[in-house]
Amino acid sequence: MRRVAVIGGGNWGTALSMILSRQGHPVTLWAYEKEVVESINQQHENCLFLEGYKTPEALRASSSFEEVLTEAEIVISVMPSHHARGLYQQMRPHLRAGMIFVSATKGLEEGSLMRMSEVFRDVVGEALKVHFAVLSGPTFAREIARGDPAAVVIASEQESAAQLVQREFSSRQLRLYRNSDVVGVELGGSVKNVIAIAAGVCDGLGLGSNSIAALITRGLAEMTRLVVATGGKKETMAGLAGLGDLVLTCTGALSRNRTVGEELGKGKKLKEIVSSMRMVAEGVRTTVAAVALARKYQVEMPIVDQMHAMLYEDRTPVDAIHQLMDRSLKQE
């Protein structure tokens, strides 16, 4: 069993730490919040972000990168995308050649429009031979924490790295599928959050299943166009990192992004919604980057455009829907 470091003490980082610790991996969780470290080490529970789920007694937490990373063989980063660059910079002195670095962050960096793999290489450089992989797919942290079966994708340009992570992490509770399309897996996991906010808007407005089905289908088409334009594979969007994650996030009651959309549909303002949430809804920030990326590659993404207008230009949900429905007719 490889020694694992998990960077990020939110609900998803904690859930991953729990399932890997249960498998027998020596796992250390890095958390910024002192109360998270103390509650895991003393009460065996993340009382701040995953209350009600007991962590394995073998799982340890720390706020020291040196302590967490020194002996780690596999590092999983699970932080909000807007914190990634800063944390990568802090981690850089403690990374070693031969490590496998797995990103489980679903988002894009604002401004640079970089995916997390690009941010990582920008910070770490090519000289340090750290193998990079991406973990993505349809997962809610609370369901992982209680041991419900789930399937995810591990994507890497190094086949040996993907095979090792697949072999180490797969169990009766978590099944990993390999993929070489890092671009598609990262973009799918990021942009689906924007579509999920739109799905929540439909729920908030009281719209029915017809609307949600249309939104998911056309949202998938937008995601696919962007993935292909940026060098990813169309087939990836038909799998777990595309359609699978999109359906879960658009329909699941545990989706933070869908919750943001629901509140928007009910008439609340974005600032009010975000200020009331303890955890990050990645789609709010990703919307800005997705619009900019679509313009850069000249990709048509009308749903994403309308979500940007709703989030940042005070367009009403009803007006946004009308603009989508009034667009020129075309072939599917």
Order of alpha helices (4+ residues) and beta strands (2+ residues): beta-alpha-beta-alpha-beta-alpha-beta-alpha-beta-alpha-beta-alpha-beta-alpha-beta-alpha-alpha-alpha-alpha-alpha-alpha-alpha-alpha
